[in-house]
Amino acid sequence: MQAVYRAPFIEGLTANVNLGYDLARADRTTFYPNNLAAQVRQGQGLLFLANNSQTNEVLESYLGYSPSRSYGPGRLDVVGGYSYAQSHAEYPSLRETNLTTNVLGDNGIPVAGNVQNRRDIVDYKLISFFGRMNYNINDRYLAAFSVRRDGSSRFGPGNQWGTFPSVALAWRISQESFLQGVGGLSDLKLRASWAKTGNQAFQDYLQYPTYTFSDGQTQVQFGNVYTTTIRPSAVDPNIHWEKTTAYNVGADFGFSNQRISGTIDWYTKNTSDLIFYVPIPAGTNLGNYVTTNIGSMRNRGLELSVNAEILRPSATGLRWTASVTAAHNRNELLTINPSRSVSKILTGGISGGVGNNIEVLEPGVPINSFFVYQQRYDASGKPIYDTGTPTNMYVDQNGDGIINDSDRRPFHDPTPKWILGHSSYFNYKRFDVSLTLRAYLGNWVYNNVASTLGAYQNLTGSSMPANLHTSVLTTGFVVPQYYSDYFVEDASFLRMDNITVGYAATYRGQQFRLFGTIQNAFTITGYSGVDPTSGLNGIDNNIYPRARTISTGLDIRF
C-alpha cells in the first residue's frame, strides 16, 4: 500500500509512505501406521506434524523535495526518510514414534511411546535512516550524495549499527563543443563513484549461544544408562558489520545515434571485517562452524557491456539485435584477523571423514583456494602411486623428506577469471529466434566424486562393492587420495542456456504466436564431471547431469 501527499505550501515537497505485509504458511503431515513391516523395524509407526508460518512487514516513509526552480545553474532533489523491516517465523512441529495405536486421539494425535515437541521462533529486524541528494546541471554535470544508518538485530549490543555513505559524479562529455560530431559519437558519459556498504547476510541469533539436546538416536551410553547430551553452539558474541569500500570509474557510450551503446567499468572493492563460516576443529563438543569476522580481502575487476542493432528492418524484413557482456575479477585475501594465532583457515568440507577440508583461507591468495598436494607423474604422464609412502607420490615442498600437511599448498580457486555472455534476437517477417550463451573461463573445481570413487578399495574394502570412477583406470589409486591436485580440474565451459524459435500470424483477426524452447541446449567443456556448474562453490559432489528442458507453447492475444 502506498500513500503520497503533495504539500501545497512548499512547491516540490512530497511525503511518501509505503506499507507491505505478507504471510506464508505451510502445513505438513506425515503418517506411517505401526502395522507396516518397514515401520516395525524403524520405530513402529511415525507421525510428524509441522505448521510453519512466516510474516514479513515493511514500512518506508520519506520526504522528497524536487522543485521546478533551479538552485544555481542546476536542479536539486533531496530525499530523506526512515524504513523498518521485520520478519517473524514460527516452526512448531510434533514427532511421534513407537505408536501404540493407529487410532487418532485428541486433536488427531495417536498415543505413542516417544513424543518430541519442538517450536522454533525466529525474529529479524532492520531499521534504517537514509538521505540522498542529487544535483543536475543541464544533464551534463551530475552529482549524487547519500548516506544510510542501518541497525540490524543480527548483531549483538554495541555492534548493531553501521553508517554507509556514498558519492557519485558524472560528466556527459559528449555535450561539450569539442566533441560535437566526432566519429559518429552520440553519447559519452564519464562516471566516478565511491561507496561504503555493509553486509549482514547470515543467519539470525548467531551472536548468542544456543544449546542442542540430543534425541533418542544420539544419546551417550554409560553402562546400561543412556544419557541425553547438550551441545553448545560455537559463537562469536562480538560479530559485527562486514564493510566494503568500493571505488569505481566508468563510462557510458553510444555511437551512430545509439545503434551501438554500452558501458565499461573498472572497480576496486576492499572488504574489512569479512564475515565467514569457519570450521570448528573435530573433537570439540560444539557445532561444526562458527560465523565470525576473519579479516580483509580485495576484489579488482573490469566489466563491459555492449548492445548493438546489427541489422535494422529493411526491404528484406530481417532484423538482428545482440548484446555482449564480459566481466573479469581478481580476488585476494589480504589479512586474517591478527588477534587469531593462525596463518590459515581450512574450509570446504569434503567426503571421506570428519574434518576433511580441501580449501583454504590464506593471505596472499584468492579466497577458498584449493589446498592440496602436488601430484607427481611418471614419464608417461601417469600419476605415481605408492602404497608404502606418499614421498614418491607428492612433491616435498619444504624439502624435509616427509610428506605431511606442511607440503600442501594453495592451487587455483573456484572463481571464474572471466564471465562472458551473449544474447541475440533475430526477426524475419513472421519468424523470430532468440538465444542466450554463457561462458565461464578460468574456474576450477575439485571433483569429489572422482576422489571418493576413484580407488580400487571401493571394490575390495567392503562387503558391498561400490561403483568405481573411471579416473582409477588412469591413476591406479588403491585407496582414495583426497588431497591430490589431480582432482582439481579446469571447469571452464561454454553453454547455450536458452534458444527459442517462434512463428507469429493472424487468423480471422486473431493474433497468435507458436513457439518452441530448449533450455540447457548444449555445454562445451573439458571437465570430466557431469556438470561444470555443479561445483561453482568449488566442490563437485554431483552425480546427476543437468536436465535439458524442451517445451512448446501458444500465445493468443485477445
N, C-alpha and C positions, 0 to 999 in steps of 0.2 A: 504494500500500500504506500502511496506517495502523496504528499501534500506540498503545495508550493504557494507561498504568499509573497506578492509583489508590493513592496511598501510604496504607497502613493506620495509620501512626504520626502523620500530620497530617491531620485531617479537612478535606476540600475541596481537597487538593493532588493534582494530576494531572500526569503527564508525557506529552507527546504527540510522536510522530514521524510525519511524512508523507514518503513517498518516491514519486517519479514518474520514469518513464523512457519515452520513446517514440522510435521510429525510423521515418523516412520515406525511401523510396528510389524513384528514378525513372530508368529506363533509356530511352535514345532512340537509335535507329539510322536514319540516312537514307542511301540508296544510289541514285545515278543512274549507270548504266553509260555508258561512253565511246562507245558506238555510237549514241547518240541525237543527232539533228541539233541539238536545242536545247543539249545539253551540249557538243557540239563547239565551238559558238560561245562557250561560257562555261566554259572550263576543262577540257574533255574528260573529263567524268565527275567525280563527287563522292562521297566517303564521309565521313560525320560520325557519330561515336560519342560518347555522353555517359552517364556513370554517376553521377548526383547522389545524394547522401545527406546526411541531417541527423539528428542525435541531440539530444535535449533531456533534461537531468537536473535534477531539483528535489529539494532536501532542506529540510524545515522541521521544526525541533524547538523546543518551547517548554514552559514550565511554567505551569500555571494554578492559581490559588488562589481558590476560591469557596466559603467556608464557609457553613454554615447559620446560624451565630451572627451577631449584629449587632455592628457596631462603632459605638458611639454610637447615634444614633437610626436608622441606616440599614444597608444591606447593602453589602458591599465585594467586588469581584472584581478580581483582578490577573493580568495575562498578561505574560510576558517570554520572549523567545526569539531564535532565530537562523535565518536562511534563506540558502540557497545555490542559485543557478540558473546553469546553464551550457548553452550551445548550441554545437555543433560541426558545421560543414557543410563538405563537400568537393565540388568541382565539376570532376572530371577530364574532359577531352574530347580528341578527336583529329579533326582535319580534314585530308582529303587531296583535292587536285585534280590535274588532269593525270594521270589514271590511265593507266598503260601497259598494263594488262590488266584484264579483268573477273574473272579467276580469283583466288579468295580464297587468300591465302598463310597464313603462320603467324598463329595467333590470329584467323583470318578477316579479315585485313587485306591488301588487294592492294598491289602495288608502285605507287608514284606519284611524280610529279616534284616535287610540292610537298606537304610534310608539316608540319603545325603541331600541336604538343602543348601542352596547357595544363592546369594544375592549380591551381585557386583553393581556398584554405582559409580559412575564417572561423571565429574563436572569439569568444565573448562570455561574460562572467561578470558576475554581480550578486550582491554579498554584502550582507546586511542584518542589523542588530541592532535589535530593536524591543521596546517596552514599552507597556503600556496599563493604565490603572486606571479603573474605573467605581465611582461611589458613588450609591446609590439610597435615597432616604428615602420609603418608602411609595408608590413610583411617582408621587410628587408633585413632588419636587425631585430632579433628576438632574444629575450632573456626570461628564464623561469627559475624561481627560488621556492623551495618547500622545506618543511620540517615536520617531523612526526615525533610524538612522545607516546610510546606503546608500553602497556603493562600487561604481563601475561601471568596467569595462575600456574603455569608450568615451572616457574622458578620459585625458590623459597624466599622468605623475608630478607629484604636488603638487596635482592638480585632481580626483582620483578620488572623494573622499569629500564627502558633504554631510549635514547634520543638519536634520531636518524635524519640528518639534514641532506639536502642536495642542491646543486646549482647546475643549470644548463644554459649554454649560449649558442646562438646560431646566426649565420650571416649568409643571406641569399645573394651571393656574389654575382650571380648571373644577371641581376638587375643593375649592376654597375655599368656605366657607359663604356668602359674599356673592354667589356666582354660582349657587347651587343653585336649580334650577327657573326660570332666567331664559330666557325666549323660546325654549323648546324646545331649548336648548343641551345637547348630550350630551357634547361633548368640546372642550376648548380647551387647547392646549399651546403656550407661547411658547418660542422657541429663539433662542440666540445662539451663534456659534462664531467661532473664529479658527484659521487653519491656515497652515502654510508647507509647500509641496510642491516637488518637484524634477522636472525633465524631462530625459531623456536619450534621447529618441526620435529617433535619427538613425542613419545607417549606421556600421558598425564601421570602425576604423582611420583615421578622418578626421583624427586628431591627428598622424598620421605621414605623411611624404612618400612617395609611390609614383610609379612610372615606368611608362609605357605604351610598348611598342615598336610601331612601325608594321608593317603586313603588306605583302604584295606589291602591294596595290591603293592604298596610301597612301605610297609611297616618294617621295623628292625626287630629281629628275633634275638632274645636273650634267654637261652634255655627253652622252656616251654611257654615263655611270655612274649607276646608281640607288642611292641611299643610304637605308638604314633610319634613321628618326628615333626619338628617345627624347623623350617628352613628360612633363615632371614634372607632378604634380598641384598644384593650389592648396591650401594647407594652413595652418591656424592651430594651432600646437602648444600654445597656451595656452587652447584652448576648454575651458569649464568648465560646471558645472551651471546650467541655467536655473531660476530660483527665482520662485515665485509666492506672494504673501501674500494670503490671502482672508479677508474679513470678511463674515459672513452673519447676518442676523436673519430670523426667520420664525415661522410659526405653523401648527399642525395643528388643524383644526376639524371639528366634526361637529354635525349637527342632527337632530332627530326620531329619536333612537335610531340614529344613523349612517345614516339613509336618505339624507342628503346629507352628504358628507365631502370634505375636500380639504386642500391645503397652499398656502401662499403664502410666497415667499422674496424678499428683496432682498439683493443681493450687490455687493461691490466686490472686484475682483481686480487687484492690482498686480504686474506681472511685471518682474523685473530680469534683466539678462544674457540678453536674449532671443536664442534660437538661431534663425538664419535662413540660408537658402541665398541667397548674394549673387552676382549675375552678375559674371564677370570681363570687363574691357574687351576688345573684339575686337582681335586682332592679337598678343596675348601667346601665348607657347608654353606655355600652361597649360590645365588643364581649363576647362570652361565656368562652373563655380560653385565657390565656397568656402563651407564651413559654418563659421560663426563667431558669436560673441556681438556683437550690434549695438546694443543699447540697452535701453529700457524701454517698457512700454505699460500701459494701464489698460483694464479692462472693467468696466462697470457695467450691472446689469440687474435685471429682475424676472421671476419665474417663478410661474405659477399653475396649479393642477390641481384640478379638481372632479369628483367621482364622484357619481352620483345614481341611485337606484332610482325612476324616474319613475312607472312603473305596476307595482304588485305583483300577483301572481296573484290573481284574483278569480273570481267566477262566470262571467265572460266567458272566462277562460282566457288573457287577454292579459298579457304581461309585457314591460317595456321598461326596460333599464338603459343608461346613457350616461355618457361621460366627455368632458371638455373640458380642453385644455391650452393655455396661452399663455405665450410667452417673449419678452421684449424685452431687447435687448443693445445697448449703445453702446460702441464700441471707439475708442481713440485712442492713437496712437504718441506717447509723451512725449518721449523723447530718442533721439538717435543717439550711440553711443559717442564721447565728446568727444575721445578720442585720435585719431580719424579726421578728416582735414581735408575733410569733405564735409558738406553740409547736407541732402542727399537721396540715396537709393539707388534706381536704376531696377530694376524687376523685371518679371515677366510677359512672357516672350518670345512674340512673335507671328510669323506667317509674313510673308514679304516681304523677307528678307535677314538677314544676320548682325548681331546687336546691336540689333534692333528690339525695344523694350520699351514696354509700354503701361501699366504700373502703377508706383507709386512708394511708397517708404518715406520719409515726411517728417513731422517732429514737428508736432503740432497737428491732424493729420487721421487718419482710420482707416487701418489697415494695408492695403496693396495698393489704395489708391485709384487710380482711372484718371487717367492723366497725359496730357492731350490739349489740342488747340487748341479754342477756342470758335468753332464754325461760325457764319458769318453767313448770313442769309437775305434773299431779296428780298421785295417787297411781297406776293407771292402765297404766301409761305411755303416757297418752293423754295430749297434750298441754293445759294449763289452759287459758281460755279466759274469760275476764271480760269486759263487755261493759261500766261499770261505771268508772273504774280507771285502769290504767295499773300496779298499785302497786302489784296486785296479779299475774299478767301475767309474769312479768320480775323480775330478781334478782336486788335488790337495791345494786349496787356495792359499793357505798360510804356511805351507811347507813344513809342518811339524811331523809329517809321517803318519798322522792319524786323521781319519775321516770322521768328523762329528759336526755338530751344528755350527761350529765356527767356520766351516767350509761352505755353508750355504750363502748365496749372495743374491741381491735383487736382480731380476731378469725379466725385462719387458713389463707391461702393465695392460689392464683391460681397456683403457680409454682409447677410442679411435683418435688417430692423429688428424685425420680428415673425415668429415662427413659431407657427402655430396648428394645433391638432389636434383631431379629434373622432372618437369611435367610438361606435357604438350596437349594441345586441343586442336583437332582438325575438323573442318566442316566443309562438306561438298554437297551442295544442293540439299537433298533431304537426309544425307548420311552424316554422322558425326562419330569421331573416335577420340577418346581421351586416355592417357596413360600416365603412370607415375613410376619413376625409377628412383632407387636409393642405393647409395654405396657407402660402406664404411671401410676405411683404409688404415692399416697400422694398429688394429685392435687385436690383442692376443687373449687366448682362452686356455685355461687349464682343463684338460679333458679328464675329468674324474671318473667317467665311465670306463675309459681305456685303462687308467692307472689301477682301478679296482679289479676289473675283469681280465686284464691283460697279463695273467700269470697262470702257469700250469697248476699251481696249487689249488685252483678252483676245481680242477678235475680230481685231484688225489687227496685233498686235505680234509674232506668231509664225506659223510655217508650220502649226501645229496649233491651230486656234481652240479655246478653252475655253468651258465654259458660262458664261453671264452670270447674275449675281444680279439679281433683279427690282428691287432698290433703284436700279439705274442708270437706270431709267425716270424716277425722281424726281430724282436728283441730277445726272444728265448727266455724271458724272465720266469723263474720258478716261483718266487714269492713276489708280491706287489712291491714296486719301487715308487712309493708315493711322491718322493721328493726329487725325482729325476726331472731335469728340464726337458727331457724327451717328450713329456706330456704337455708342455706349454707350446701351443700351436698358433700360428698366424691365422686368424679367423676373418681376414678381410673378405668382403663379398660385394657383389652387385645383385640387387633383387628388383624385379618388377613387382611392385606391390599391388598394382591395380591396372587393368585395362578394360575399357568399356566401349562397346560398339552399339550405336543406336540408329534408328530409322524413324523419321517423323513424316506424317502425312495427314491429310484431311479427307474424311469420308462423310459425305452428306452433311457438310458443315461442322462436323465434329473433329477436333484436333486430337491426335493421339501420337504416342511415341513408343515403339517397341525397342527394347534394349537387352543386351546380354553383358554380363560382367564376370571377369575372372580375378579373384584376389589371390595373391601369392602365386603369380603365374609361373615364375621360374627364379632360381637362385644360382649364381655362378660363384664358386668359392673353392679354395684348396683345402679347407678344413675337413678333417676326417670324421667329425661328428655328424649327427643327423640334422643339426640346425646351428649355423654360426651365431644366431642371435639368442639362443637359449642360454648362453653363458655371458651375456653382456655385463653381469655383475662380476665376471672373471672366472667363475667356476661352473662347468657344464656337467650336470647330473641327469640330463635329459636323455631318454631312450625312445621318445616318440617324435616322429617328424612333424613339422608344422603342417596344419591342414591347408589344402587348396580348396577354395570355395568357388563354385560355378553357379551363377544364378541368372535368371531371366525375369523380365518384368514388362508391364504395360502401363504407361501413364496416359490417362484420359483427362482432358481439360473440359470442364463444363462451363 
